[in-house]
């Protein structure tokens, strides 16, 4: 009887990002923004391989991905005028053939679009949130909501503040004041003019309407997650949607800390013990399908009865979470190793 034991082959994972032919030719695991992830993967016995994507050589990328066990994807929803339609089709194809994809496009549609704010509005992180499927619905419903206070309008898929607006009713005019999140100065428009700005957002998609949070100027806390475990935090004071020059002057870069940061342990417990399980249940996401790295941005809400801060979800980022705390690559690698064990 042959009792010789053969070692299991080394697991392989591609790290996919967008780039041109030169970037694809020159990519290595030792350079670039994901060198720390490649190093962490190697430390747990996984062979990481760079994969550069562009629509012009998508077939070559498909063949590359079919030769690995898994792929970690870092590609924005909108970048340089291009979207992810072709890439998502490719990723669905390779996933159907047995390659583990993180994050799978179908999971992104569930948790990585602004619609998650509406679908989870009843959770502890929720707020007064509406969903508009058509421009006509927005035209009919937005004025009544504006009468109660400022709103934030968000296109369903976007990044970098694209398609995000603060909107408020002017007290002595029929005009509305709008502030583009990518700009510094608000402008006054008619509601119809603003709706024309938003028309493209309704092309096969929806628009989210969320109550503006008055404590936004105090900063945003970003909780980084590797699967269902916290991988660290980022905190910064923002300029986006802030009108006060004094408040804008206090804005600064995001400062990263580990998951042990004492300031955010209550948020960590909420995310790990309550909100992430509720999220996966509500959106019908299997625990093993949670992204290897994702984050949730929180604004401060009204103080709780005991004086502690409440948190209001502003968005979940899934498609291209980078940068992140220095501890995150180790958590990503652990998540990948655990997930690939399920394929053995």
ZAMARGU-4260 file (C-alpha; in steps of 0.2 Angstrom, whole numbers, plus 5000, padded with zeros to 4 digits):
<rodrens>
0) 5000/5000/5000 | 5007/5017/4995 | 5006/5027/5012 | 5017/5042/5005 | 5009/5058/5010
5) 5010/5072/4997 | 5010/5090/5003 | 4995/5101/4998 | 4999/5112/4984 | 5002/5130/4988
10) 4986/5141/4987 | 4987/5155/4974 | 4978/5172/4975 | 4978/5186/4962 | 4977/5204/4967
15) 4967/5213/4954 | 4968/5232/4951 | 4965/5243/4936 | 4980/5248/4925 | 4986/5249/4907
20) 4997/5237/4897 | 5013/5244/4904 | 5007/5242/4922 | 5002/5224/4918 | 5019/5221/4911
25) 5029/5229/4925 | 5018/5223/4940 | 5027/5213/4954 | 5022/5208/4971 | 5037/5218/4978
30) 5031/5235/4973 | 5015/5245/4972 | 5002/5249/4984 | 4998/5231/4988 | 5016/5225/4993
35) 5010/5224/5011 | 4996/5212/5006 | 5007/5201/4996 | 5019/5200/5011 | 5005/5196/5023
40) 4998/5182/5011 | 5016/5175/5009 | 5017/5174/5028 | 5002/5162/5029 | 5008/5152/5015
45) 4998/5159/5000 | 5006/5164/4984 | 5000/5181/4979 | 5001/5186/4960 | 4997/5204/4953
50) 4984/5205/4940 | 4981/5221/4931 | 4965/5224/4922 | 4959/5234/4907 | 4945/5231/4895
55) 4957/5230/4881 | 4965/5214/4887 | 4951/5207/4897 | 4953/5190/4889 | 4971/5188/4895
60) 4965/5193/4913 | 4951/5180/4913 | 4964/5166/4908 | 4975/5172/4922 | 4961/5172/4935
65) 4956/5155/4930 | 4973/5148/4935 | 4972/5154/4953 | 4962/5149/4968 | 4955/5166/4973
70) 4956/5184/4968 | 4955/5200/4978 | 4948/5215/4968 | 4953/5233/4970 | 4943/5243/4957
75) 4933/5258/4959 | 4914/5259/4953 | 4919/5274/4943 | 4936/5278/4937 | 4943/5289/4923
80) 4925/5289/4915 | 4924/5270/4915 | 4913/5259/4926 | 4914/5240/4931 | 4901/5233/4920
85) 4914/5223/4909 | 4924/5218/4924 | 4909/5212/4935 | 4904/5201/4920 | 4921/5193/4920
90) 4922/5191/4939 | 4905/5182/4939 | 4912/5171/4925 | 4927/5165/4934 | 4918/5163/4951
95) 4905/5152/4942 | 4920/5141/4937 | 4926/5139/4955 | 4938/5154/4958 | 4934/5163/4975
100) 4931/5181/4971 | 4932/5194/4985 | 4922/5205/4983 | 4910/5196/4972 | 4900/5208/4961
105) 4883/5201/4968 | 4889/5205/4986 | 4894/5222/4980 | 4877/5225/4974 | 4870/5220/4991
110) 4881/5230/5003 | 4893/5241/4993 | 4880/5253/4985 | 4872/5268/4993 | 4855/5258/4993
115) 4862/5249/5009 | 4858/5264/5018 | 4839/5262/5014 | 4839/5243/5016 | 4847/5244/5033
120) 4838/5260/5039 | 4829/5250/5054 | 4846/5245/5061 | 4855/5254/5075 | 4866/5263/5063
125) 4851/5269/5053 | 4843/5286/5050 | 4829/5295/5041 | 4832/5288/5023 | 4822/5287/5007
130) 4824/5278/4991 | 4820/5286/4974 | 4818/5274/4959 | 4813/5288/4947 | 4816/5307/4945
135) 4797/5309/4945 | 4797/5301/4963 | 4811/5312/4968 | 4802/5327/4962 | 4786/5323/4971
140) 4793/5318/4988 | 4809/5328/4990 | 4800/5345/4994 | 4791/5338/5009 | 4807/5331/5016
145) 4816/5347/5013 | 4803/5356/5023 | 4809/5346/5039 | 4828/5350/5036 | 4843/5348/5025
150) 4845/5332/5016 | 4859/5323/5008 | 4856/5316/4990 | 4868/5301/4984 | 4869/5292/4968
155) 4868/5273/4971 | 4885/5269/4964 | 4900/5281/4965 | 4916/5285/4974 | 4926/5300/4979
160) 4910/5311/4983 | 4904/5310/4965 | 4885/5312/4965 | 4883/5317/4983 | 4875/5333/4987
165) 4869/5343/5002 | 4852/5351/4998 | 4841/5363/5009 | 4826/5374/5007 | 4829/5392/5007
170) 4818/5401/5020 | 4813/5416/5009 | 4814/5409/4991 | 4807/5395/4981 | 4825/5391/4976
175) 4835/5377/4985 | 4853/5378/4990 | 4864/5364/4985 | 4882/5359/4989 | 4892/5347/4978
180) 4903/5336/4989 | 4917/5338/4977 | 4916/5357/4978 | 4918/5371/4992 | 4904/5384/4987
185) 4886/5380/4987 | 4874/5387/4973 | 4856/5391/4972 | 4845/5382/4960 | 4827/5378/4956
190) 4822/5361/4961 | 4819/5357/4942 | 4837/5362/4938 | 4844/5351/4952 | 4834/5337/4946
195) 4842/5339/4929 | 4859/5338/4937 | 4853/5321/4944 | 4845/5314/4929 | 4859/5303/4924
200) 4859/5295/4941 | 4842/5286/4937 | 4849/5277/4921 | 4846/5259/4927 | 4849/5264/4945
205) 4842/5273/4960 | 4845/5288/4972 | 4846/5289/4991 | 4840/5303/5001 | 4846/5304/5019
210) 4844/5317/5033 | 4859/5328/5035 | 4869/5325/5051 | 4872/5341/5060 | 4888/5333/5069
215) 4897/5330/5052 | 4909/5343/5056 | 4915/5334/5071 | 4922/5321/5060 | 4919/5304/5052
220) 4925/5287/5059 | 4929/5273/5047 | 4928/5255/5054 | 4938/5243/5043 | 4932/5225/5043
225) 4940/5209/5037 | 4926/5198/5035 | 4916/5199/5051 | 4931/5205/5062 | 4937/5223/5064
230) 4954/5227/5056 | 4956/5245/5062 | 4950/5262/5062 | 4952/5279/5053 | 4946/5295/5059
235) 4946/5312/5051 | 4937/5329/5050 | 4930/5331/5033 | 4927/5346/5021 | 4914/5337/5010
240) 4897/5345/5013 | 4904/5357/5026 | 4900/5375/5022 | 4908/5384/5037 | 4925/5391/5033
245) 4931/5388/5051 | 4925/5370/5051 | 4933/5367/5034 | 4949/5374/5040 | 4950/5361/5054
250) 4949/5347/5041 | 4964/5335/5039 | 4970/5319/5033 | 4963/5302/5039 | 4973/5295/5054
255) 4974/5277/5055 | 4974/5266/5071 | 4973/5248/5076 | 4957/5239/5081 | 4963/5241/5099
260) 4960/5260/5099 | 4951/5263/5115 | 4941/5278/5108 | 4931/5266/5096 | 4929/5250/5106
265) 4910/5253/5108 | 4909/5254/5089 | 4920/5239/5087 | 4908/5229/5098 | 4893/5235/5089
270) 4901/5231/5072 | 4907/5213/5077 | 4893/5207/5088 | 4878/5216/5082 | 4878/5226/5066
275) 4888/5214/5055 | 4877/5199/5059 | 4862/5209/5057 | 4868/5215/5040 | 4872/5198/5033
280) 4855/5192/5039 | 4845/5206/5032 | 4854/5206/5015 | 4856/5187/5014 | 4874/5187/5013
285) 4883/5171/5018 | 4896/5174/5031 | 4910/5166/5020 | 4905/5179/5006 | 4909/5194/5017
290) 4923/5204/5008 | 4941/5201/5014 | 4942/5220/5017 | 4928/5232/5018 | 4924/5248/5028
295) 4909/5257/5035 | 4909/5276/5037 | 4900/5283/5052 | 4895/5301/5057 | 4891/5305/5075
300) 4872/5305/5079 | 4863/5312/5094 | 4870/5307/5111 | 4863/5292/5119 | 4854/5293/5136
305) 4871/5288/5145 | 4880/5302/5136 | 4889/5291/5124 | 4890/5294/5105 | 4878/5286/5093
310) 4884/5282/5075 | 4875/5285/5059 | 4880/5275/5044 | 4885/5286/5029 | 4891/5273/5017
315) 4900/5256/5015 | 4915/5254/5004 | 4918/5237/4996 | 4925/5239/4979 | 4942/5247/4982
320) 4946/5249/5000 | 4963/5258/5001 | 4973/5264/5010 | 4969/5256/5027 | 4977/5254/5044
325) 4994/5245/5044 | 4987/5230/5054 | 4974/5227/5040 | 4985/5216/5028 | 4987/5203/5042
330) 4969/5203/5045 | 4966/5202/5026 | 4978/5187/5024 | 4969/5178/5039 | 4953/5180/5031
335) 4959/5174/5014 | 4967/5159/5022 | 4951/5154/5031 | 4941/5156/5016 | 4952/5146/5005
340) 4951/5132/5018 | 4933/5129/5013 | 4939/5125/4995 | 4950/5110/5001
</rodrens>
